[in-house]
Amino acid sequence: MASLRDIKRKIRVVKNISQITQAMKMVAAAKLRRVQERVQRGKPYAQTMAELVGTLAPNVRDFAHPLLDTRPVGAIGIVVIAADKGLSGSYNSNILRLAHQFVDRKTREVESSGREHLNGRQPVRIVTVGRKATDYFTKRGYPVVQNYPSLGAQTPYDQVRAASNMITGMFMTGQVDEVYICYTEFVTTMTQRPHSIKFLPIERPAETADSPVGANAAATGGTGRRDFIFEPAAPELLSRLLPRFVETRIYQLLLESAASQLGAQMTAMTNATKNAGDQIENLTLLANRTRQAGITKELLDIVGGAEALKG
């Protein structure tokens, strides 16, 4: 049985850890609020951008752009967004497990198509965001062609633009024929869902309930289209909008993943603080029992000694 001194030392250690986890929870909560505010501020811009692209694309006949280029798939690019550090519950493990399975599935699909050696390209090229993703795939021998530190709310937009240019450049130069992004959707502080989505080529928007134009139509009860006079001409405007549209989508996914990571960290630190409190209660109870046992033993020794003297 542990001594009273050892138990008290454990209580002090757990209390110190509890203070750290409580502080980390508060920091994560503050950062999460800032990220959520940034996401909310960016949504009108992203929605308007999507609406413009959705309005322009159907009005431009025979419009060709490298970001819209659909071709036989002989190589695939996969962007995996994770975090730089741990202490975020199952956030990293969930997204990395999904990404690993997705990479393996896409590799098998490309290899089974018989086009994996088209122009000497690798079947799958991986771009990682966050040190955890880089370490995970590098240690397992996967081809990580580019890695970035975790890009979140505090990241200068120039770095986001550089990452976007690299990803779109990989597609436009023919290094890959499709690009997918594995990211984590923020639902609530308690719930985050890992997803994989097709990112490039950009699919021409259709007027469905899921498209920005169709959603607007459903809300207004009309066709969803507005009458625009385009200046410059629609093809030129669309060619300028598409790269910016890609940047905006990447930035939104990065913010979504950052919010998910902070939500997971906040939940993990809340649970850790609660567990520390439970541990302190148990150790305090054990310390009291140990102290009582020590007092009882001393009393028994005294009584035994007194009885021996009487005898």
Phi, psi and omega in degrees: 000138182293148179285162180298323179297317179296319180295317179297323178295319178297321179298317179298317180297314181294322177297319178297316178297320179299320178296321179294312181295325177295318178295318179296323177298315181293321178295315179298321180296318179295316179295321180298319178299319180294318180295317180298320177298320180293320177298315181295321179293328183277343184298314179301320178296313181296320180293319178294320177299314179297322179294320179297314179297318179294331178279321183287315189304313180292341184269354182251109182281139175053037179279130179242135177210142182304328181285348177257001189287114176260128183216166178304138187271111175244350178203145185231139172257135180233122178260126181246122182254115176227201183247168176279329187233171177266219181058033180233035180062228182264014184304304183294316183296323181293312183289325181288325176295314178298315182296319179300312179297321181293317179299314180297319181294315180293325177298316179296320180297315181293316181295323180288340179285342180081008182249015187294337182257016179300120182059025176069022184273155173285147180299320182225134175240129186252134172245125183250143173239116184105136184296328180298319179292319179299311181298319184299309185281328178295316181296335181263007173079020179277151183282093176271108186273339179203141177226147180231151170293167180303126181255112183229208186294331182272357183285131175302142184296335178301323179291322176296318179297320179297317178296319178297317180297322180295316182293313179292325178297321178299323179282315186290332179273000176085010176293327175224159181255344175214152176232132176241153177235129174258117183219177180244123179279132177272119178257298173219178177301328182270343188232125174225137184240121175287140182223158167234129182231150173282127187253315179225146359290155177292129178278138179296126184296142175242155181278079175242172181295338182273345183274157179303321181292315181294322178297320178295322179296318180297324182286327185262346182077014181242206181280342181090348181264148173249156177274116180243146165252114187272132175216112005291187184300154185306315180299317180293319180296318180294321180295331176279327183286325187301312177299321178292325177298318178296315178303314182297318179296317179298315181298318179296320179292324177295317178295321178299316179293321178297317178297320179296317180297317180291322176297318178295320179294318179299316178296317180297318181289328175297314178295320180296319179295318178296316179296323178296319177299317178297320180295320179296318178299315180295318180292323178296317177298318178295321179296318179296318178295319179296319179296316179296320179297321178295318179295316179299319180296318180295319178298318179297321178296319180294314180297318179297320179294321180294318179296324179294322179292324178295323181289000000 
